Structures are given as structure tokens and as C-alpha cells.
Amino acid sequence: MAERGHGFTVMSEQSSAGRRFSLRLPGRTCEPITLWDNPVLRTTTAPVTVFDKNIRRLVDQLFETMYAIETGVGLAATQIGRTERVFVFDCHDGVVGHVINPVVEPLGSEVLPGWEGCLSLPGVSAETSRLNRCRVTGQDADGNDIAYDGEGLRARCFQHELDHLNGVLYIDHQPDGVRTQLEQEMRDSEWYGNLSLDPHTALYKRSQAGEET
């Protein structure tokens, strides 16, 4: 998920088991971001059953890639071309986390509109209605049960990232006319035709900032 106007400073995450996951490891580079029209974004991801160094590496890769993009507040595995049921988040509110095999449950019935963007759909955004409060449960990279409550942006992020793991994009929640307009804007975008882009490239940065030539 993307939100304009946020930077990032968090460099590590405290797991529920007290283990700190290192971010920005020496020599570690971010992964390419999968872009709209890449079939993996329409994939329903597979539950994780083995909690080992490979799943910890995936969590690190997701954080590395999310933090490479100034507007990033959440990232799901499909957004770096993976099909495990994992997402990470940092909404710059003091809580940073990752969730494996997430399940989202409402905390109340209030639904609010809010502007929403996506790192896989650079340069476009739309007002999207989401639950204002929710809880996400799942496991951490060691297989421990975890839960996070969210309100406002963090709740929106949980729902947005879970959608990704089910092959759903926020534009799917739009009225037909709005979705058609957004899809046309993306087809007209400078980045269209690429199935993925390194977020460090000038093209991706320009597109995410809405500054295409």
C-alpha cells in the first residue's frame, strides 16, 4: 500500500517472541515491484506451513523493498512476485510488523472512505471505503501466533494487503466507471508494459510521484 507524504526511519522489528528481525542487511538489495497486469497480482496465495530461514528471508526482502519506496506503508508477497501468504507493514505510527497467514476481523462496523494508492499501481489513487477498525491475526516468521489491532490508516493497510494475498486490488472495489478510468490512466502511463520495475529506477520513482513526462 502507498500513502503520499511519508518517509521512513524504522530499521528493525520486534517480534512477539522477542526476536529482532534485521532490516537493511549488508549486501541486501530490494526486489522489483510487480506492476498491474502482471498475473501474479491476481494469484490467491498459498498458506505458509514451514517456518524456516526461507520465510525469514522473505520477510526481510519485503521490508527492504517497502522501505526503498518513500510512500510505502505495506507490502504483500505477490508485489515482489512471490506466492506465500505474507505481508509487512509500517504506517509510521510506532508499530512495525509482518504477518504470515493473516486473517482480518472487524472491530466494529464503521466503514469510512479514504484515499488509497498501491505500490504496484504507481501514479494513480482513488477513494476507497474500508473498515475503520480491524484486527489481523496470524503467525510471525518463527511460527508464533500474533495479533495486531488497527484503526484508520493501519486498519486500511491490513485490509489492502490481505486483498493482495487474495488476488484483489483496491481498484476492484471501485464503481465500474472509476475502475475503467483508472485502468485507462495506467495503460497511458510511461511504465505500462513492464511487468515489474526496480523501485530505485528513475522511471518507477517518477511514476510513483505522478511526475511522468
LUMMARMI-772628 format. One record per residue: chain; x, y, z of N, C-alpha, C in turn; residue number from 1. Coordinates in steps of 0.02 Angstrom, whole numbers, plus 50000, padded with zeros to 5 digits. Layout:
BEGIN
   chain     n_X     n_Y     n_Z    ca_X    ca_Y    ca_Z     c_X     c_Y     c_Z   resi
       A       X       Y       Z       X       Y       Z       X       Y       Z    NUM
...
END
This chain:
BEGIN
   chain     n_X     n_Y     n_Z    ca_X    ca_Y    ca_Z     c_X     c_Y     c_Z   resi
       A   50042   49941   50000   50000   50000   50000   50044   50061   50000      1
       A   50020   50115   49969   50058   50177   49965   50018   50234   49993      2
       A   50052   50278   50028   50022   50340   50051   50070   50396   50038      3
       A   50046   50452   50013   50090   50507   49998   50110   50543   50062      4
       A   50172   50572   50061   50192   50616   50114   50228   50584   50172      5
       A   50244   50518   50167   50278   50485   50222   50348   50464   50202      6
       A   50395   50475   50247   50462   50447   50240   50467   50384   50283      7
       A   50528   50363   50298   50535   50304   50341   50600   50309   50380      8
       A   50597   50282   50441   50656   50282   50483   50666   50215   50519      9
       A   50614   50174   50524   50619   50113   50563   50666   50064   50529     10
       A   50712   50036   50568   50763   49992   50540   50759   49921   50566     11
       A   50716   49907   50615   50710   49839   50641   50640   49829   50669     12
       A   50624   49765   50680   50557   49747   50702   50561   49702   50762     13
       A   50520   49715   50812   50518   49673   50871   50463   49622   50861     14
       A   50480   49558   50860   50430   49506   50852   50397   49491   50919     15
       A   50339   49456   50916   50304   49439   50977   50345   49393   51021     16
       A   50393   49358   50993   50434   49312   51032   50497   49346   51059     17
       A   50504   49412   51047   50561   49449   51072   50621   49447   51026     18
       A   50614   49418   50967   50670   49414   50920   50668   49474   50874     19
       A   50725   49506   50863   50727   49564   50819   50747   49541   50749     20
       A   50705   49558   50701   50720   49543   50631   50761   49600   50602     21
       A   50819   49585   50576   50862   49637   50549   50838   49658   50480     22
       A   50839   49723   50470   50822   49752   50405   50885   49785   50378     23
       A   50885   49795   50311   50942   49825   50278   51006   49787   50295     24
       A   51005   49722   50283   51063   49680   50296   51119   49698   50246     25
       A   51181   49689   50266   51237   49705   50220   51230   49667   50154     26
       A   51235   49703   50099   51231   49672   50034   51161   49656   50010     27
       A   51111   49667   50053   51043   49652   50034   51015   49707   49989     28
       A   50982   49688   49936   50951   49736   49892   50877   49721   49889     29
       A   50838   49772   49870   50766   49762   49865   50749   49723   49802     30
       A   50687   49700   49800   50662   49662   49743   50624   49707   49695     31
       A   50617   49688   49632   50574   49726   49586   50501   49724   49610     32
       A   50466   49778   49599   50395   49782   49615   50354   49756   49556     33
       A   50310   49709   49568   50266   49686   49514   50214   49739   49500     34
       A   50198   49747   49437   50153   49801   49416   50088   49773   49388     35
       A   50038   49817   49386   49972   49799   49361   49978   49765   49293     36
       A   49939   49714   49284   49937   49670   49225   49986   49612   49232     37
       A   50026   49611   49285   50067   49552   49299   50021   49499   49330     38
       A   50015   49440   49301   49968   49390   49325   49976   49372   49399     39
       A   50037   49379   49426   50047   49359   49496   50004   49401   49544     40
       A   49987   49463   49523   49945   49505   49566   49874   49479   49571     41
       A   49856   49432   49528   49789   49402   49529   49790   49331   49558     42
       A   49846   49314   49590   49855   49248   49619   49829   49246   49691     43
       A   49792   49193   49707   49774   49180   49777   49833   49143   49808     44
       A   49863   49172   49859   49925   49146   49886   49914   49083   49928     45
       A   49969   49047   49938   49967   48983   49974   49985   48993   50047     46
       A   49949   48961   50094   49968   48966   50164   50039   48941   50176     47
       A   50073   48973   50223   50140   48952   50242   50135   48898   50295     48
       A   50169   48843   50285   50168   48787   50332   50237   48772   50362     49
       A   50290   48798   50331   50358   48788   50355   50387   48855   50375     50
       A   50409   48861   50437   50437   48924   50463   50512   48914   50472     51
       A   50550   48937   50423   50621   48925   50423   50658   48986   50397     52
       A   50722   48978   50380   50762   49035   50357   50735   49064   50292     53
       A   50701   49023   50252   50674   49049   50189   50617   49098   50201     54
       A   50575   49083   50249   50519   49130   50262   50546   49192   50297     55
       A   50598   49185   50338   50628   49245   50369   50661   49288   50317     56
       A   50692   49256   50267   50722   49295   50213   50668   49332   50173     57
       A   50612   49300   50161   50558   49333   50125   50533   49394   50164     58
       A   50526   49388   50229   50505   49446   50270   50556   49502   50262     59
       A   50620   49487   50266   50672   49538   50257   50667   49571   50188     60
       A   50656   49529   50136   50651   49556   50068   50592   49603   50061     61
       A   50537   49586   50093   50478   49629   50090   50491   49696   50124     62
       A   50522   49694   50183   50539   49757   50216   50588   49798   50175     63
       A   50640   49766   50149   50689   49802   50109   50656   49838   50050     64
       A   50610   49803   50017   50578   49831   49958   50530   49886   49977     65
       A   50489   49876   50030   50443   49928   50052   50480   49991   50071     66
       A   50536   49983   50108   50573   50042   50132   50612   50076   50076     67
       A   50618   50044   50019   50651   50076   49962   50606   50128   49929     68
       A   50542   50130   49948   50493   50174   49917   50466   50220   49971     69
       A   50475   50285   49962   50459   50333   50015   50386   50329   50037     70
       A   50341   50315   49991   50270   50315   50008   50245   50247   50033     71
       A   50288   50198   50038   50266   50131   50056   50248   50125   50129     72
       A   50189   50097   50144   50168   50083   50213   50151   50009   50222     73
       A   50149   49971   50168   50134   49900   50172   50154   49866   50107     74
       A   50169   49801   50110   50188   49765   50050   50172   49691   50060     75
       A   50141   49662   50009   50122   49591   50010   50169   49551   49965     76
       A   50173   49486   49978   50220   49444   49942   50211   49446   49867     77
       A   50149   49449   49843   50137   49450   49771   50167   49512   49738     78
       A   50178   49564   49777   50206   49626   49749   50280   49621   49735     79
       A   50312   49566   49756   50381   49553   49734   50384   49485   49698     80
       A   50326   49464   49672   50324   49405   49631   50323   49338   49668     81
       A   50306   49340   49732   50304   49279   49773   50232   49261   49787     82
       A   50220   49198   49805   50151   49175   49814   50139   49147   49885     83
       A   50184   49163   49932   50170   49145   50001   50122   49196   50033     84
       A   50087   49174   50084   50036   49216   50116   50069   49258   50171     85
       A   50101   49312   50151   50141   49354   50196   50134   49427   50176     86
       A   50128   49472   50226   50136   49543   50212   50172   49577   50269     87
       A   50200   49636   50255   50233   49677   50305   50200   49746   50305     88
       A   50209   49782   50361   50179   49849   50365   50220   49894   50411     89
       A   50216   49958   50396   50243   50012   50439   50208   50076   50419     90
       A   50157   50093   50458   50116   50152   50443   50143   50214   50479     91
       A   50204   50209   50505   50238   50267   50536   50200   50292   50597     92
       A   50170   50244   50633   50133   50261   50694   50164   50226   50755     93
       A   50226   50201   50747   50260   50169   50803   50253   50093   50804     94
       A   50213   50065   50760   50203   49992   50757   50226   49967   50689     95
       A   50274   49921   50690   50301   49892   50629   50294   49817   50635     96
       A   50270   49784   50582   50260   49712   50589   50257   49675   50524     97
       A   50256   49609   50530   50244   49564   50474   50193   49512   50498     98
       A   50152   49488   50452   50101   49439   50469   50101   49384   50417     99
       A   50104   49323   50439   50103   49265   50396   50036   49230   50407    100
       A   50005   49209   50352   49938   49178   50353   49887   49224   50388    101
       A   49883   49287   50366   49840   49335   50401   49766   49322   50392    102
       A   49729   49338   50445   49656   49339   50444   49635   49405   50474    103
       A   49591   49441   50439   49567   49506   50463   49496   49499   50489    104
       A   49483   49526   50549   49416   49526   50577   49397   49597   50596    105
       A   49333   49615   50586   49312   49683   50603   49313   49696   50678    106
       A   49327   49757   50696   49318   49782   50764   49267   49838   50760    107
       A   49205   49821   50760   49152   49870   50748   49130   49867   50675    108
       A   49081   49908   50659   49052   49906   50592   49062   49970   50553    109
       A   49099   50019   50581   49108   50083   50547   49151   50074   50484    110
       A   49125   50098   50429   49160   50098   50365   49171   50170   50343    111
       A   49233   50187   50326   49248   50255   50307   49284   50257   50239    112
       A   49270   50309   50199   49309   50318   50137   49377   50348   50152    113
       A   49424   50335   50109   49491   50366   50115   49529   50354   50051    114
       A   49575   50400   50036   49615   50394   49976   49665   50337   49984    115
       A   49671   50298   49932   49713   50238   49935   49753   50233   49870    116
       A   49817   50215   49877   49859   50202   49820   49892   50135   49829    117
       A   49933   50115   49781   49965   50050   49783   50032   50053   49749    118
       A   50082   50021   49779   50149   50022   49751   50153   49984   49685    119
       A   50105   49940   49672   50102   49903   49609   50061   49938   49555    120
       A   50029   49993   49574   49990   50033   49527   50013   50105   49532    121
       A   50075   50119   49514   50104   50185   49526   50069   50241   49488    122
       A   50062   50297   49524   50036   50357   49491   49962   50367   49493    123
       A   49923   50318   49519   49851   50326   49523   49829   50314   49595    124
       A   49771   50340   49612   49742   50329   49678   49667   50341   49672    125
       A   49630   50317   49723   49558   50326   49722   49531   50321   49793    126
       A   49476   50354   49805   49443   50350   49870   49412   50280   49876    127
       A   49427   50246   49930   49407   50177   49939   49379   50169   50009    128
       A   49322   50136   50016   49290   50126   50081   49317   50063   50114    129
       A   49336   50069   50177   49363   50013   50216   49336   50017   50288    130
       A   49339   49960   50323   49326   49960   50395   49374   50008   50429    131
       A   49348   50048   50475   49391   50095   50510   49433   50061   50564    132
       A   49409   50005   50591   49446   49969   50642   49444   49894   50626    133
       A   49499   49860   50634   49501   49788   50624   49560   49758   50660    134
       A   49560   49693   50665   49615   49656   50695   49641   49606   50644    135
       A   49707   49600   50639   49736   49548   50597   49771   49498   50642    136
       A   49759   49434   50631   49792   49380   50668   49830   49336   50619    137
       A   49879   49301   50643   49918   49256   50601   49978   49231   50640    138
       A   50033   49220   50604   50095   49198   50636   50152   49244   50617    139
       A   50205   49243   50659   50266   49278   50639   50313   49228   50605    140
       A   50373   49250   50588   50418   49208   50549   50445   49148   50588    141
       A   50434   49148   50653   50454   49090   50694   50395   49043   50706    142
       A   50336   49060   50679   50277   49018   50687   50236   49034   50749    143
       A   50254   49088   50786   50216   49107   50845   50152   49143   50824    144
       A   50098   49131   50861   50035   49167   50849   50043   49240   50868    145
       A   50017   49284   50825   50022   49356   50837   49955   49389   50818    146
       A   49945   49450   50843   49886   49489   50826   49904   49563   50830    147
       A   49877   49602   50784   49884   49674   50784   49815   49705   50775    148
       A   49800   49756   50814   49740   49796   50804   49758   49857   50762    149
       A   49711   49878   50721   49723   49936   50679   49662   49981   50677    150
       A   49675   50046   50672   49623   50096   50663   49647   50146   50612    151
       A   49602   50171   50570   49621   50220   50521   49668   50192   50468    152
       A   49725   50224   50458   49772   50203   50406   49796   50132   50417    153
       A   49812   50114   50479   49838   50046   50490   49785   49993   50474    154
       A   49723   50006   50493   49669   49959   50476   49660   49955   50400    155
       A   49665   50012   50367   49660   50013   50294   49716   49972   50263    156
       A   49775   49980   50290   49833   49943   50265   49823   49867   50272    157
       A   49800   49845   50330   49788   49773   50340   49741   49746   50287    158
       A   49686   49782   50274   49637   49759   50226   49664   49760   50155    159
       A   49702   49812   50139   49732   49818   50073   49780   49761   50059    160
       A   49824   49746   50109   49873   49693   50098   49841   49624   50097    161
       A   49791   49612   50138   49756   49548   50135   49722   49539   50067    162
       A   49694   49592   50040   49666   49589   49972   49719   49564   49923    163
       A   49780   49592   49927   49833   49570   49882   49844   49495   49886    164
       A   49842   49468   49946   49855   49396   49955   49798   49353   49929    165
       A   49741   49385   49915   49683   49351   49885   49675   49368   49811    166
       A   49726   49401   49782   49723   49419   49712   49677   49476   49695    167
       A   49663   49519   49745   49617   49575   49738   49656   49640   49743    168
       A   49639   49690   49702   49669   49756   49703   49617   49807   49725    169
       A   49641   49864   49752   49593   49913   49777   49549   49940   49721    170
       A   49573   49939   49660   49530   49964   49605   49469   49918   49594    171
       A   49473   49856   49618   49416   49810   49612   49357   49832   49655    172
       A   49370   49875   49705   49317   49899   49749   49284   49963   49721    173
       A   49307   49987   49664   49281   50049   49636   49220   50036   49592    174
       A   49176   50086   49584   49122   50080   49534   49153   50068   49465    175
       A   49115   50037   49422   49141   50018   49356   49172   50077   49319    176
       A   49139   50135   49321   49165   50192   49284   49231   50216   49311    177
       A   49238   50217   49377   49301   50239   49408   49356   50189   49392    178
       A   49340   50125   49398   49391   50074   49384   49414   50079   49311    179
       A   49368   50088   49265   49386   50093   49194   49431   50153   49183    180
       A   49416   50208   49215   49458   50268   49208   49529   50256   49235    181
       A   49534   50224   49294   49599   50210   49323   49639   50163   49279    182
       A   49606   50112   49252   49641   50065   49208   49666   50099   49145    183
       A   49627   50146   49119   49650   50182   49059   49709   50227   49076    184
       A   49707   50259   49134   49763   50300   49155   49827   50259   49160    185
       A   49820   50197   49185   49879   50155   49190   49903   50132   49121    186
       A   49857   50117   49076   49877   50098   49008   49913   50155   48973    187
       A   49896   50217   48991   49928   50275   48961   49992   50295   48997    188
       A   50009   50260   49051   50067   50278   49091   50132   50257   49057    189
       A   50185   50292   49073   50251   50278   49046   50275   50208   49065    190
       A   50255   50184   49124   50279   50119   49148   50241   50061   49118    191
       A   50183   50073   49087   50140   50018   49065   50177   49975   49012    192
       A   50169   49910   49019   50205   49863   48976   50260   49828   49013    193
       A   50281   49857   49069   50329   49823   49113   50290   49781   49164    194
       A   50309   49718   49171   50277   49675   49221   50305   49688   49291    195
       A   50365   49718   49295   50394   49736   49359   50447   49789   49347    196
       A   50462   49826   49400   50514   49878   49396   50553   49880   49461    197
       A   50618   49892   49456   50659   49906   49514   50636   49974   49542    198
       A   50617   49977   49606   50593   50041   49633   50646   50095   49637    199
       A   50709   50077   49627   50762   50127   49626   50768   50163   49559    200
       A   50736   50137   49507   50743   50167   49441   50708   50234   49438    201
       A   50733   50276   49394   50703   50342   49385   50631   50336   49360    202
       A   50618   50286   49317   50550   50277   49290   50501   50262   49346    203
       A   50520   50216   49390   50473   50199   49445   50462   50258   49491    204
       A   50517   50292   49510   50511   50348   49555   50468   50403   49525    205
       A   50478   50416   49460   50440   50467   49426   50366   50448   49423    206
       A   50353   50385   49409   50284   50362   49403   50248   50363   49470    207
       A   50282   50340   49523   50252   50339   49589   50237   50409   49614    208
       A   50278   50457   49594   50267   50526   49615   50218   50562   49570    209
       A   50194   50529   49517   50147   50562   49471   50180   50615   49429    210
       A   50245   50605   49414   50283   50656   49377   50306   50631   49309    211
       A   50266   50589   49278   50286   50562   49212   50292   50616   49160    212
       A   50337   50604   49113   50346   50653   49059   50296   50639   49003    213
END
